[in-house]
């Protein structure tokens, strides 16, 4: 996880170009994402990571941080419900996972080890999203 060596830096530093201030009429979510790009990586919370991952922001930098949390607690309640960070992370595009092959395998092992009963408390359709992630791993050469 070489990307974790940059924990004192911000996404604006690591993922150029720096983003300008959001427009005055920006939504709360847009203002939040812009602000999160200016926070050192080590200070990002699970909720922050869920926001950035679900919005597709600087994924090569935030996905390793999310996976690190998920390895310890796969059904972590980052903000909305238990497993919300997991669901955001398993939906990361395959092009990003191609850059992080060790991490996708690590997350795949964690997800595959979840008992079926763990899916019961997840939102409708979540089990299918998890299954698609696992199936995608199994199709890799």
N, CA, C and O atoms as CSV, one atom per row, in Angstrom:
chain,resi,resn,atom,element,x,y,z
A,1,UNK,N,N,0.829,-1.184,0.000
A,1,UNK,CA,C,0.000,0.000,0.000
A,1,UNK,C,C,0.872,1.244,0.000
A,1,UNK,O,O,0.814,2.038,0.939
A,2,UNK,N,N,1.671,1.425,-1.030
A,2,UNK,CA,C,2.555,2.556,-1.129
A,2,UNK,C,C,1.843,3.890,-1.072
A,2,UNK,O,O,2.431,4.888,-0.655
A,3,UNK,N,N,0.579,3.922,-1.487
A,3,UNK,CA,C,-0.159,5.175,-1.461
A,3,UNK,C,C,-0.366,5.678,-0.045
A,3,UNK,O,O,-0.626,6.865,0.153
A,4,UNK,N,N,-0.258,4.809,0.936
A,4,UNK,CA,C,-0.452,5.215,2.321
A,4,UNK,C,C,0.744,5.991,2.859
A,4,UNK,O,O,0.693,6.504,3.977
A,5,UNK,N,N,1.813,6.085,2.085
A,5,UNK,CA,C,2.977,6.852,2.497
A,5,UNK,C,C,2.712,8.350,2.460
A,5,UNK,O,O,3.498,9.133,2.993
A,6,UNK,N,N,1.629,8.746,1.844
A,6,UNK,CA,C,1.319,10.165,1.654
A,6,UNK,C,C,0.235,10.648,2.600
A,6,UNK,O,O,-0.524,11.550,2.244
A,7,UNK,N,N,0.140,10.086,3.777
A,7,UNK,CA,C,-0.972,10.394,4.671
A,7,UNK,C,C,-0.995,11.836,5.162
A,7,UNK,O,O,-2.041,12.317,5.599
A,8,UNK,N,N,0.135,12.536,5.100
A,8,UNK,CA,C,0.159,13.936,5.531
A,8,UNK,C,C,-0.205,14.899,4.412
A,8,UNK,O,O,-0.297,16.106,4.637
A,9,UNK,N,N,-0.411,14.383,3.224
A,9,UNK,CA,C,-0.746,15.235,2.082
A,9,UNK,C,C,-2.247,15.204,1.814
A,9,UNK,O,O,-2.957,14.329,2.309
A,10,UNK,N,N,-2.716,16.155,1.034
A,10,UNK,CA,C,-4.132,16.253,0.696
A,10,UNK,C,C,-4.365,15.728,-0.715
A,10,UNK,O,O,-3.425,15.549,-1.489
A,11,UNK,N,N,-5.621,15.488,-1.033
A,11,UNK,CA,C,-5.957,15.059,-2.389
A,11,UNK,C,C,-5.648,16.154,-3.403
A,11,UNK,O,O,-5.266,15.859,-4.535
A,12,UNK,N,N,-5.808,17.403,-3.009
A,12,UNK,CA,C,-5.451,18.482,-3.923
A,12,UNK,C,C,-3.963,18.439,-4.266
A,12,UNK,O,O,-3.577,18.807,-5.376
A,13,UNK,N,N,-3.127,17.996,-3.333
A,13,UNK,CA,C,-1.687,17.884,-3.588
A,13,UNK,C,C,-1.365,16.638,-4.410
A,13,UNK,O,O,-0.515,16.674,-5.300
A,14,UNK,N,N,-2.050,15.538,-4.105
A,14,UNK,CA,C,-1.731,14.260,-4.734
A,14,UNK,C,C,-2.428,14.034,-6.068
A,14,UNK,O,O,-1.926,13.284,-6.906
A,15,UNK,N,N,-3.556,14.661,-6.275
A,15,UNK,CA,C,-4.401,14.411,-7.437
A,15,UNK,C,C,-4.675,15.726,-8.180
A,15,UNK,O,O,-5.794,16.238,-8.159
A,16,UNK,N,N,-3.636,16.264,-8.836
A,16,UNK,CA,C,-3.817,17.546,-9.517
A,16,UNK,C,C,-4.789,17.434,-10.685
A,16,UNK,O,O,-5.038,16.339,-11.188
A,17,UNK,N,N,-5.323,18.544,-11.104
A,17,UNK,CA,C,-5.075,19.889,-10.585
A,17,UNK,C,C,-5.871,20.154,-9.315
A,17,UNK,O,O,-6.878,19.504,-9.034
A,18,UNK,N,N,-5.379,21.134,-8.557
A,18,UNK,CA,C,-6.128,21.543,-7.370
A,18,UNK,C,C,-7.504,22.042,-7.811
A,18,UNK,O,O,-7.651,22.699,-8.842
A,19,UNK,N,N,-8.482,21.714,-7.012
A,19,UNK,CA,C,-9.835,22.161,-7.344
A,19,UNK,C,C,-10.031,23.592,-6.852
A,19,UNK,O,O,-9.578,23.942,-5.762
A,20,UNK,N,N,-10.700,24.418,-7.647
A,20,UNK,CA,C,-11.012,25.772,-7.170
A,20,UNK,C,C,-12.103,25.697,-6.102
A,20,UNK,O,O,-12.691,24.640,-5.872
A,21,UNK,N,N,-12.359,26.813,-5.465
A,21,UNK,CA,C,-13.468,26.857,-4.518
A,21,UNK,C,C,-14.753,26.536,-5.268
A,21,UNK,O,O,-14.894,26.878,-6.442
A,22,UNK,N,N,-15.689,25.878,-4.590
A,22,UNK,CA,C,-16.951,25.560,-5.268
A,22,UNK,C,C,-17.742,26.838,-5.538
A,22,UNK,O,O,-17.548,27.844,-4.855
A,23,UNK,N,N,-18.622,26.803,-6.523
A,23,UNK,CA,C,-19.453,27.980,-6.797
A,23,UNK,C,C,-20.313,28.337,-5.585
A,23,UNK,O,O,-20.604,27.484,-4.747
A,24,UNK,N,N,-20.706,29.572,-5.504
A,24,UNK,CA,C,-21.504,30.055,-4.374
A,24,UNK,C,C,-22.817,29.287,-4.232
A,24,UNK,O,O,-23.310,29.105,-3.119
A,25,UNK,N,N,-23.379,28.842,-5.339
A,25,UNK,CA,C,-24.675,28.152,-5.282
A,25,UNK,C,C,-24.528,26.622,-5.262
A,25,UNK,O,O,-25.487,25.904,-5.545
A,26,UNK,N,N,-23.333,26.128,-4.932
A,26,UNK,CA,C,-23.077,24.684,-4.921
A,26,UNK,C,C,-23.892,24.002,-3.824
A,26,UNK,O,O,-24.210,24.601,-2.796
A,27,UNK,N,N,-24.218,22.748,-4.068
A,27,UNK,CA,C,-24.950,21.958,-3.072
A,27,UNK,C,C,-24.036,21.655,-1.887
A,27,UNK,O,O,-22.821,21.845,-1.945
A,28,UNK,N,N,-24.652,21.186,-0.826
A,28,UNK,CA,C,-23.886,20.803,0.366
A,28,UNK,C,C,-22.868,19.715,0.014
A,28,UNK,O,O,-21.724,19.761,0.465
A,29,UNK,N,N,-23.288,18.743,-0.789
A,29,UNK,CA,C,-22.391,17.650,-1.170
A,29,UNK,C,C,-21.185,18.163,-1.949
A,29,UNK,O,O,-20.057,17.746,-1.686
A,30,UNK,N,N,-21.408,19.050,-2.891
A,30,UNK,CA,C,-20.300,19.604,-3.685
A,30,UNK,C,C,-19.349,20.379,-2.787
A,30,UNK,O,O,-18.132,20.239,-2.915
A,31,UNK,N,N,-19.879,21.192,-1.884
A,31,UNK,CA,C,-19.014,21.938,-0.958
A,31,UNK,C,C,-18.220,20.986,-0.075
A,31,UNK,O,O,-17.039,21.214,0.187
A,32,UNK,N,N,-18.873,19.912,0.385
A,32,UNK,CA,C,-18.204,18.935,1.243
A,32,UNK,C,C,-17.053,18.254,0.505
A,32,UNK,O,O,-15.953,18.144,1.046
A,33,UNK,N,N,-17.294,17.797,-0.726
A,33,UNK,CA,C,-16.245,17.105,-1.490
A,33,UNK,C,C,-15.076,18.044,-1.753
A,33,UNK,O,O,-13.919,17.641,-1.636
A,34,UNK,N,N,-15.364,19.278,-2.102
A,34,UNK,CA,C,-14.278,20.248,-2.314
A,34,UNK,C,C,-13.466,20.427,-1.034
A,34,UNK,O,O,-12.236,20.477,-1.074
A,35,UNK,N,N,-14.152,20.522,0.091
A,35,UNK,CA,C,-13.459,20.697,1.370
A,35,UNK,C,C,-12.624,19.460,1.715
A,35,UNK,O,O,-11.510,19.589,2.222
A,36,UNK,N,N,-13.150,18.275,1.448
A,36,UNK,CA,C,-12.425,17.039,1.767
A,36,UNK,C,C,-11.133,16.911,0.973
A,36,UNK,O,O,-10.188,16.275,1.438
A,37,UNK,N,N,-11.075,17.494,-0.200
A,37,UNK,CA,C,-9.849,17.440,-1.003
A,37,UNK,C,C,-8.716,18.235,-0.355
A,37,UNK,O,O,-7.558,18.105,-0.750
A,38,UNK,N,N,-9.049,19.053,0.630
A,38,UNK,CA,C,-8.038,19.878,1.303
A,38,UNK,C,C,-7.649,19.341,2.680
A,38,UNK,O,O,-6.894,19.982,3.411
A,39,UNK,N,N,-8.162,18.176,3.025
A,39,UNK,CA,C,-7.885,17.552,4.325
A,39,UNK,C,C,-6.758,16.531,4.149
A,39,UNK,O,O,-6.793,15.744,3.204
A,40,UNK,N,N,-5.761,16.527,5.041
A,40,UNK,CA,C,-4.727,15.486,4.947
A,40,UNK,C,C,-5.366,14.098,5.013
A,40,UNK,O,O,-6.315,13.882,5.766
A,41,UNK,N,N,-4.846,13.172,4.229
A,41,UNK,CA,C,-5.438,11.837,4.151
A,41,UNK,C,C,-5.609,11.188,5.514
A,41,UNK,O,O,-6.614,10.520,5.755
A,42,UNK,N,N,-4.652,11.370,6.407
A,42,UNK,CA,C,-4.749,10.713,7.715
A,42,UNK,C,C,-5.921,11.226,8.540
A,42,UNK,O,O,-6.329,10.564,9.494
A,43,UNK,N,N,-6.467,12.378,8.202
A,43,UNK,CA,C,-7.576,12.956,8.962
A,43,UNK,C,C,-8.947,12.599,8.387
A,43,UNK,O,O,-9.970,12.940,8.981
A,44,UNK,N,N,-8.979,11.924,7.250
A,44,UNK,CA,C,-10.261,11.551,6.657
A,44,UNK,C,C,-10.931,10.463,7.495
A,44,UNK,O,O,-10.308,9.460,7.841
A,45,UNK,N,N,-12.190,10.673,7.811
A,45,UNK,CA,C,-12.951,9.698,8.591
A,45,UNK,C,C,-13.566,8.659,7.654
A,45,UNK,O,O,-13.509,8.794,6.431
A,46,UNK,N,N,-14.149,7.629,8.245
A,46,UNK,CA,C,-14.847,6.617,7.445
A,46,UNK,C,C,-15.968,7.269,6.639
A,46,UNK,O,O,-16.178,6.918,5.478
A,47,UNK,N,N,-16.682,8.208,7.239
A,47,UNK,CA,C,-17.757,8.907,6.525
A,47,UNK,C,C,-17.197,9.723,5.361
A,47,UNK,O,O,-17.792,9.766,4.285
A,48,UNK,N,N,-16.057,10.365,5.578
A,48,UNK,CA,C,-15.409,11.127,4.503
A,48,UNK,C,C,-15.028,10.204,3.355
A,48,UNK,O,O,-15.249,10.525,2.188
A,49,UNK,N,N,-14.455,9.058,3.695
A,49,UNK,CA,C,-14.048,8.104,2.664
A,49,UNK,C,C,-15.257,7.595,1.889
A,49,UNK,O,O,-15.192,7.452,0.668
A,50,UNK,N,N,-16.355,7.320,2.580
A,50,UNK,CA,C,-17.563,6.866,1.904
A,50,UNK,C,C,-18.045,7.927,0.916
A,50,UNK,O,O,-18.448,7.606,-0.201
A,51,UNK,N,N,-18.002,9.166,1.326
A,51,UNK,CA,C,-18.412,10.259,0.446
A,51,UNK,C,C,-17.510,10.324,-0.783
A,51,UNK,O,O,-17.997,10.387,-1.911
A,52,UNK,N,N,-16.208,10.308,-0.566
A,52,UNK,CA,C,-15.270,10.420,-1.686
A,52,UNK,C,C,-15.351,9.215,-2.621
A,52,UNK,O,O,-15.329,9.373,-3.841
A,53,UNK,N,N,-15.444,8.022,-2.058
A,53,UNK,CA,C,-15.534,6.817,-2.895
A,53,UNK,C,C,-16.837,6.837,-3.687
A,53,UNK,O,O,-16.827,6.583,-4.892
A,54,UNK,N,N,-17.944,7.132,-3.039
A,54,UNK,CA,C,-19.235,7.112,-3.745
A,54,UNK,C,C,-19.322,8.197,-4.805
A,54,UNK,O,O,-20.078,8.064,-5.767
A,55,UNK,N,N,-18.557,9.269,-4.641
A,55,UNK,CA,C,-18.543,10.334,-5.643
A,55,UNK,C,C,-17.439,10.138,-6.688
A,55,UNK,O,O,-17.318,10.931,-7.621
A,56,UNK,N,N,-16.636,9.081,-6.528
A,56,UNK,CA,C,-15.605,8.772,-7.515
A,56,UNK,C,C,-14.441,9.748,-7.518
A,56,UNK,O,O,-13.841,9.991,-8.565
A,57,UNK,N,N,-14.114,10.310,-6.365
A,57,UNK,CA,C,-13.077,11.344,-6.273
A,57,UNK,C,C,-11.744,10.728,-5.850
A,57,UNK,O,O,-11.647,10.088,-4.803
A,58,UNK,N,N,-10.729,10.929,-6.675
A,58,UNK,CA,C,-9.349,10.521,-6.363
A,58,UNK,C,C,-9.286,9.080,-5.859
A,58,UNK,O,O,-8.621,8.794,-4.863
A,59,UNK,N,N,-9.962,8.198,-6.535
A,59,UNK,CA,C,-10.106,6.814,-6.078
A,59,UNK,C,C,-8.779,6.085,-5.833
A,59,UNK,O,O,-8.692,5.328,-4.867
A,60,UNK,N,N,-7.750,6.275,-6.654
A,60,UNK,CA,C,-6.491,5.571,-6.361
A,60,UNK,C,C,-5.899,5.932,-4.997
A,60,UNK,O,O,-5.079,5.185,-4.462
A,61,UNK,N,N,-6.305,7.059,-4.437
A,61,UNK,CA,C,-5.801,7.480,-3.134
A,61,UNK,C,C,-6.754,7.141,-1.996
A,61,UNK,O,O,-6.303,6.838,-0.891
A,62,UNK,N,N,-8.046,7.184,-2.235
A,62,UNK,CA,C,-8.984,6.947,-1.137
A,62,UNK,C,C,-9.383,5.479,-0.999
A,62,UNK,O,O,-9.698,5.036,0.106
A,63,UNK,N,N,-9.377,4.722,-2.082
A,63,UNK,CA,C,-9.742,3.306,-1.987
A,63,UNK,C,C,-8.793,2.538,-1.062
A,63,UNK,O,O,-9.272,1.730,-0.266
A,64,UNK,N,N,-7.472,2.747,-1.126
A,64,UNK,CA,C,-6.608,2.025,-0.179
A,64,UNK,C,C,-6.961,2.321,1.280
A,64,UNK,O,O,-6.865,1.438,2.132
A,65,UNK,N,N,-7.361,3.539,1.564
A,65,UNK,CA,C,-7.746,3.887,2.934
A,65,UNK,C,C,-9.043,3.194,3.318
A,65,UNK,O,O,-9.188,2.713,4.442
A,66,UNK,N,N,-9.978,3.144,2.391
A,66,UNK,CA,C,-11.254,2.466,2.652
A,66,UNK,C,C,-11.031,0.972,2.868
A,66,UNK,O,O,-11.598,0.388,3.792
A,67,UNK,N,N,-10.216,0.355,2.030
A,67,UNK,CA,C,-9.961,-1.085,2.164
A,67,UNK,C,C,-9.302,-1.375,3.508
A,67,UNK,O,O,-9.622,-2.373,4.153
A,68,UNK,N,N,-8.404,-0.528,3.925
A,68,UNK,CA,C,-7.736,-0.713,5.220
A,68,UNK,C,C,-8.772,-0.778,6.349
A,68,UNK,O,O,-8.650,-1.604,7.253
A,69,UNK,N,N,-9.779,0.083,6.301
A,69,UNK,CA,C,-10.843,0.053,7.314
A,69,UNK,C,C,-11.720,-1.184,7.168
A,69,UNK,O,O,-12.106,-1.802,8.161
A,70,UNK,N,N,-12.028,-1.541,5.930
A,70,UNK,CA,C,-12.931,-2.664,5.678
A,70,UNK,C,C,-12.324,-4.013,6.047
A,70,UNK,O,O,-13.048,-4.937,6.416
A,71,UNK,N,N,-11.025,-4.131,5.952
A,71,UNK,CA,C,-10.361,-5.377,6.355
A,71,UNK,C,C,-10.595,-5.601,7.850
A,71,UNK,O,O,-10.792,-6.733,8.292
A,72,UNK,N,N,-10.572,-4.527,8.612
A,72,UNK,CA,C,-10.781,-4.628,10.060
A,72,UNK,C,C,-12.259,-4.787,10.418
A,72,UNK,O,O,-12.601,-5.516,11.349
A,73,UNK,N,N,-13.133,-4.102,9.675
A,73,UNK,CA,C,-14.563,-4.131,9.991
A,73,UNK,C,C,-15.371,-4.015,8.690
A,73,UNK,O,O,-15.750,-2.914,8.292
A,74,UNK,N,N,-15.632,-5.142,8.034
A,74,UNK,CA,C,-16.283,-5.114,6.719
A,74,UNK,C,C,-17.641,-4.403,6.692
A,74,UNK,O,O,-17.978,-3.747,5.707
A,75,UNK,N,N,-18.405,-4.532,7.752
A,75,UNK,CA,C,-19.734,-3.924,7.770
A,75,UNK,C,C,-19.746,-2.630,8.574
A,75,UNK,O,O,-20.738,-2.289,9.218
A,76,UNK,N,N,-18.640,-1.930,8.524
A,76,UNK,CA,C,-18.500,-0.641,9.192
A,76,UNK,C,C,-19.645,0.285,8.804
A,76,UNK,O,O,-19.997,0.389,7.629
A,77,UNK,N,N,-20.218,0.949,9.782
A,77,UNK,CA,C,-21.253,1.958,9.552
A,77,UNK,C,C,-20.535,3.294,9.444
A,77,UNK,O,O,-20.262,3.942,10.454
A,78,UNK,N,N,-20.232,3.703,8.219
A,78,UNK,CA,C,-19.476,4.937,8.010
A,78,UNK,C,C,-20.348,6.176,8.209
A,78,UNK,O,O,-19.885,7.193,8.726
A,79,UNK,N,N,-21.602,6.084,7.799
A,79,UNK,CA,C,-22.452,7.272,7.907
A,79,UNK,C,C,-23.941,6.937,7.883
A,79,UNK,O,O,-24.695,7.404,8.736
A,80,UNK,N,N,-24.367,6.130,6.910
A,80,UNK,CA,C,-25.793,5.885,6.719
A,80,UNK,C,C,-26.291,4.597,7.364
A,80,UNK,O,O,-27.345,4.592,8.000
A,81,UNK,N,N,-25.541,3.501,7.206
A,81,UNK,CA,C,-25.973,2.188,7.694
A,81,UNK,C,C,-24.772,1.247,7.695
A,81,UNK,O,O,-23.792,1.496,6.993
A,82,UNK,N,N,-24.837,0.163,8.481
A,82,UNK,CA,C,-23.738,-0.800,8.458
A,82,UNK,C,C,-23.522,-1.337,7.033
A,82,UNK,O,O,-24.459,-1.790,6.374
A,83,UNK,N,N,-22.286,-1.274,6.587
A,83,UNK,CA,C,-21.949,-1.762,5.250
A,83,UNK,C,C,-21.951,-0.690,4.182
A,83,UNK,O,O,-21.694,-1.001,3.018
A,84,UNK,N,N,-22.231,0.567,4.526
A,84,UNK,CA,C,-22.299,1.607,3.492
A,84,UNK,C,C,-20.946,1.871,2.829
A,84,UNK,O,O,-20.893,2.120,1.624
A,85,UNK,N,N,-19.862,1.821,3.589
A,85,UNK,CA,C,-18.533,1.991,2.979
A,85,UNK,C,C,-18.193,0.786,2.109
A,85,UNK,O,O,-17.599,0.942,1.042
A,86,UNK,N,N,-18.560,-0.395,2.547
A,86,UNK,CA,C,-18.319,-1.603,1.756
A,86,UNK,C,C,-19.036,-1.522,0.412
A,86,UNK,O,O,-18.443,-1.807,-0.628
A,87,UNK,N,N,-20.301,-1.136,0.430
A,87,UNK,CA,C,-21.056,-1.066,-0.825
A,87,UNK,C,C,-20.488,-0.007,-1.764
A,87,UNK,O,O,-20.424,-0.221,-2.975
A,88,UNK,N,N,-20.080,1.123,-1.220
A,88,UNK,CA,C,-19.461,2.142,-2.070
A,88,UNK,C,C,-18.175,1.596,-2.690
A,88,UNK,O,O,-17.886,1.852,-3.858
A,89,UNK,N,N,-17.413,0.849,-1.909
A,89,UNK,CA,C,-16.113,0.367,-2.360
A,89,UNK,C,C,-16.234,-0.770,-3.370
A,89,UNK,O,O,-15.463,-0.814,-4.329
A,90,UNK,N,N,-17.172,-1.684,-3.182
A,90,UNK,CA,C,-17.303,-2.777,-4.161
A,90,UNK,C,C,-17.814,-2.264,-5.500
A,90,UNK,O,O,-17.717,-2.964,-6.508
A,91,UNK,N,N,-18.354,-1.053,-5.523
A,91,UNK,CA,C,-18.845,-0.475,-6.775
A,91,UNK,C,C,-17.821,0.411,-7.479
A,91,UNK,O,O,-18.142,1.082,-8.460
A,92,UNK,N,N,-16.592,0.410,-6.977
A,92,UNK,CA,C,-15.521,1.157,-7.636
A,92,UNK,C,C,-15.303,0.545,-9.021
A,92,UNK,O,O,-15.303,-0.679,-9.156
A,93,UNK,N,N,-15.118,1.376,-10.051
A,93,UNK,CA,C,-14.916,0.840,-11.407
A,93,UNK,C,C,-13.700,-0.088,-11.510
A,93,UNK,O,O,-12.699,0.095,-10.817
A,94,UNK,N,N,-13.812,-1.072,-12.378
A,94,UNK,CA,C,-12.732,-2.048,-12.560
A,94,UNK,C,C,-11.431,-1.387,-13.025
A,94,UNK,O,O,-10.350,-1.916,-12.769
A,95,UNK,N,N,-11.519,-0.250,-13.697
A,95,UNK,CA,C,-10.304,0.448,-14.135
A,95,UNK,C,C,-9.476,0.910,-12.939
A,95,UNK,O,O,-8.248,0.952,-13.016
A,96,UNK,N,N,-10.131,1.254,-11.843
A,96,UNK,CA,C,-9.413,1.650,-10.632
A,96,UNK,C,C,-8.818,0.421,-9.964
A,96,UNK,O,O,-7.665,0.436,-9.533
A,97,UNK,N,N,-9.614,-0.650,-9.879
A,97,UNK,CA,C,-9.100,-1.880,-9.265
A,97,UNK,C,C,-7.897,-2.411,-10.039
A,97,UNK,O,O,-7.016,-3.032,-9.443
A,98,UNK,N,N,-7.837,-2.183,-11.339
A,98,UNK,CA,C,-6.684,-2.635,-12.135
A,98,UNK,C,C,-5.396,-1.964,-11.651
A,98,UNK,O,O,-4.312,-2.531,-11.788
A,99,UNK,N,N,-5.509,-0.774,-11.093
A,99,UNK,CA,C,-4.351,-0.063,-10.549
A,99,UNK,C,C,-3.974,-0.570,-9.159
A,99,UNK,O,O,-2.874,-0.304,-8.675
A,100,UNK,N,N,-4.884,-1.297,-8.523
A,100,UNK,CA,C,-4.719,-1.724,-7.131
A,100,UNK,C,C,-4.959,-3.234,-6.988
A,100,UNK,O,O,-5.793,-3.645,-6.180
A,101,UNK,N,N,-4.245,-4.062,-7.756
A,101,UNK,CA,C,-4.564,-5.495,-7.779
A,101,UNK,C,C,-4.457,-6.186,-6.425
A,101,UNK,O,O,-5.276,-7.054,-6.123
A,102,UNK,N,N,-3.499,-5.837,-5.621
A,102,UNK,CA,C,-3.378,-6.463,-4.306
A,102,UNK,C,C,-4.547,-6.107,-3.405
A,102,UNK,O,O,-5.020,-6.936,-2.627
A,103,UNK,N,N,-5.002,-4.885,-3.516
A,103,UNK,CA,C,-6.117,-4.447,-2.672
A,103,UNK,C,C,-7.435,-5.073,-3.090
A,103,UNK,O,O,-8.255,-5.414,-2.236
A,104,UNK,N,N,-7.653,-5.230,-4.392
A,104,UNK,CA,C,-8.906,-5.838,-4.823
A,104,UNK,C,C,-8.965,-7.288,-4.355
A,104,UNK,O,O,-10.028,-7.777,-3.973
A,105,UNK,N,N,-7.837,-7.966,-4.383
A,105,UNK,CA,C,-7.792,-9.348,-3.889
A,105,UNK,C,C,-8.031,-9.386,-2.382
A,105,UNK,O,O,-8.735,-10.263,-1.880
A,106,UNK,N,N,-7.450,-8.444,-1.675
A,106,UNK,CA,C,-7.626,-8.389,-0.225
A,106,UNK,C,C,-9.090,-8.118,0.136
A,106,UNK,O,O,-9.649,-8.767,1.020
A,107,UNK,N,N,-9.696,-7.167,-0.548
A,107,UNK,CA,C,-11.107,-6.883,-0.289
A,107,UNK,C,C,-11.970,-8.058,-0.724
A,107,UNK,O,O,-12.959,-8.378,-0.064
A,108,UNK,N,N,-11.611,-8.696,-1.816
A,108,UNK,CA,C,-12.356,-9.862,-2.273
A,108,UNK,C,C,-12.368,-10.968,-1.230
A,108,UNK,O,O,-13.395,-11.615,-1.024
A,109,UNK,N,N,-11.250,-11.188,-0.579
A,109,UNK,CA,C,-11.177,-12.213,0.466
A,109,UNK,C,C,-12.074,-11.847,1.639
A,109,UNK,O,O,-12.744,-12.711,2.205
A,110,UNK,N,N,-12.087,-10.574,2.005
A,110,UNK,CA,C,-12.932,-10.114,3.115
A,110,UNK,C,C,-14.398,-10.284,2.763
A,110,UNK,O,O,-15.180,-10.791,3.568
A,111,UNK,N,N,-14.775,-9.860,1.561
A,111,UNK,CA,C,-16.171,-9.927,1.134
A,111,UNK,C,C,-16.624,-11.381,0.998
A,111,UNK,O,O,-17.738,-11.722,1.395
A,112,UNK,N,N,-15.782,-12.220,0.451
A,112,UNK,CA,C,-16.130,-13.633,0.279
A,112,UNK,C,C,-16.324,-14.339,1.614
A,112,UNK,O,O,-17.078,-15.309,1.697
A,113,UNK,N,N,-15.660,-13.868,2.645
A,113,UNK,CA,C,-15.759,-14.490,3.959
A,113,UNK,C,C,-17.003,-14.056,4.734
A,113,UNK,O,O,-17.317,-14.634,5.774
A,114,UNK,N,N,-17.704,-13.053,4.240
A,114,UNK,CA,C,-18.918,-12.609,4.947
A,114,UNK,C,C,-19.983,-13.695,4.880
A,114,UNK,O,O,-20.224,-14.256,3.811
A,115,UNK,N,N,-20.615,-13.995,5.990
A,115,UNK,CA,C,-21.700,-14.977,5.951
A,115,UNK,C,C,-22.920,-14.397,5.238
A,115,UNK,O,O,-23.120,-13.183,5.229
A,116,UNK,N,N,-23.721,-15.257,4.650
A,116,UNK,CA,C,-24.949,-14.816,3.961
A,116,UNK,C,C,-25.815,-13.962,4.880
A,116,UNK,O,O,-26.462,-13.017,4.430
A,117,UNK,N,N,-25.824,-14.294,6.162
A,117,UNK,CA,C,-26.655,-13.551,7.113
A,117,UNK,C,C,-26.238,-12.082,7.212
A,117,UNK,O,O,-27.047,-11.238,7.597
A,118,UNK,N,N,-24.996,-11.770,6.872
A,118,UNK,CA,C,-24.524,-10.385,6.922
A,118,UNK,C,C,-25.236,-9.524,5.892
A,118,UNK,O,O,-25.341,-8.310,6.065
A,119,UNK,N,N,-25.725,-10.136,4.824
A,119,UNK,CA,C,-26.404,-9.393,3.765
A,119,UNK,C,C,-27.813,-8.980,4.166
A,119,UNK,O,O,-28.401,-8.090,3.552
A,120,UNK,N,N,-28.354,-9.622,5.190
A,120,UNK,CA,C,-29.754,-9.399,5.569
A,120,UNK,C,C,-30.033,-7.961,5.989
A,120,UNK,O,O,-31.119,-7.446,5.722
A,121,UNK,N,N,-29.086,-7.309,6.632
A,121,UNK,CA,C,-29.313,-5.952,7.115
A,121,UNK,C,C,-28.899,-4.878,6.113
A,121,UNK,O,O,-29.031,-3.685,6.386
A,122,UNK,N,N,-28.407,-5.295,4.976
A,122,UNK,CA,C,-28.003,-4.332,3.949
A,122,UNK,C,C,-29.216,-3.908,3.126
A,122,UNK,O,O,-30.215,-4.627,3.092
A,123,UNK,N,N,-29.149,-2.770,2.470
A,123,UNK,CA,C,-30.278,-2.320,1.646
A,123,UNK,C,C,-30.591,-3.294,0.515
A,123,UNK,O,O,-29.754,-4.106,0.122
A,124,UNK,N,N,-31.799,-3.194,0.008
A,124,UNK,CA,C,-32.235,-4.031,-1.119
A,124,UNK,C,C,-31.255,-3.858,-2.281
A,124,UNK,O,O,-30.875,-2.740,-2.629
A,125,UNK,N,N,-30.864,-4.958,-2.859
A,125,UNK,CA,C,-29.948,-4.950,-4.001
A,125,UNK,C,C,-28.482,-5.036,-3.619
A,125,UNK,O,O,-27.631,-5.280,-4.475
A,126,UNK,N,N,-28.175,-4.837,-2.334
A,126,UNK,CA,C,-26.779,-4.850,-1.903
A,126,UNK,C,C,-26.133,-6.217,-2.097
A,126,UNK,O,O,-24.973,-6.303,-2.498
A,127,UNK,N,N,-26.868,-7.277,-1.816
A,127,UNK,CA,C,-26.310,-8.623,-1.992
A,127,UNK,C,C,-25.907,-8.841,-3.445
A,127,UNK,O,O,-24.884,-9.469,-3.714
A,128,UNK,N,N,-26.692,-8.333,-4.375
A,128,UNK,CA,C,-26.364,-8.442,-5.793
A,128,UNK,C,C,-25.108,-7.670,-6.155
A,128,UNK,O,O,-24.308,-8.124,-6.973
A,129,UNK,N,N,-24.935,-6.502,-5.547
A,129,UNK,CA,C,-23.738,-5.698,-5.806
A,129,UNK,C,C,-22.494,-6.416,-5.282
A,129,UNK,O,O,-21.447,-6.420,-5.930
A,130,UNK,N,N,-22.623,-7.016,-4.115
A,130,UNK,CA,C,-21.507,-7.766,-3.539
A,130,UNK,C,C,-21.202,-8.987,-4.399
A,130,UNK,O,O,-20.040,-9.291,-4.667
A,131,UNK,N,N,-22.234,-9.673,-4.824
A,131,UNK,CA,C,-22.050,-10.851,-5.676
A,131,UNK,C,C,-21.390,-10.466,-7.007
A,131,UNK,O,O,-20.535,-11.198,-7.505
A,132,UNK,N,N,-21.779,-9.336,-7.577
A,132,UNK,CA,C,-21.159,-8.870,-8.827
A,132,UNK,C,C,-19.674,-8.596,-8.637
A,132,UNK,O,O,-18.862,-8.897,-9.511
A,133,UNK,N,N,-19.327,-8.028,-7.498
A,133,UNK,CA,C,-17.922,-7.769,-7.196
A,133,UNK,C,C,-17.144,-9.083,-7.136
A,133,UNK,O,O,-16.076,-9.205,-7.734
A,134,UNK,N,N,-17.687,-10.066,-6.409
A,134,UNK,CA,C,-17.021,-11.366,-6.278
A,134,UNK,C,C,-16.927,-12.058,-7.633
A,134,UNK,O,O,-15.890,-12.629,-7.971
A,135,UNK,N,N,-18.003,-12.008,-8.407
A,135,UNK,CA,C,-18.001,-12.625,-9.730
A,135,UNK,C,C,-16.956,-11.985,-10.634
A,135,UNK,O,O,-16.283,-12.677,-11.398
A,136,UNK,N,N,-16.822,-10.677,-10.548
A,136,UNK,CA,C,-15.800,-9.964,-11.320
A,136,UNK,C,C,-14.403,-10.423,-10.967
A,136,UNK,O,O,-13.541,-10.523,-11.840
A,137,UNK,N,N,-14.172,-10.700,-9.707
A,137,UNK,CA,C,-12.854,-11.204,-9.280
A,137,UNK,C,C,-12.597,-12.592,-9.834
A,137,UNK,O,O,-11.477,-12.912,-10.230
A,138,UNK,N,N,-13.636,-13.418,-9.862
A,138,UNK,CA,C,-13.474,-14.786,-10.327
A,138,UNK,C,C,-13.241,-14.865,-11.826
A,138,UNK,O,O,-12.667,-15.842,-12.308
A,139,UNK,N,N,-13.676,-13.856,-12.575
A,139,UNK,CA,C,-13.467,-13.835,-14.028
A,139,UNK,C,C,-12.086,-13.388,-14.429
A,139,UNK,O,O,-11.691,-13.557,-15.583
A,140,UNK,N,N,-11.334,-12.813,-13.489
A,140,UNK,CA,C,-10.005,-12.335,-13.827
A,140,UNK,C,C,-9.099,-13.509,-14.180
A,140,UNK,O,O,-9.178,-14.568,-13.557
A,141,UNK,N,N,-8.228,-13.320,-15.190
A,141,UNK,CA,C,-7.319,-14.407,-15.584
A,141,UNK,C,C,-6.291,-14.711,-14.518
A,141,UNK,O,O,-5.456,-15.597,-14.699
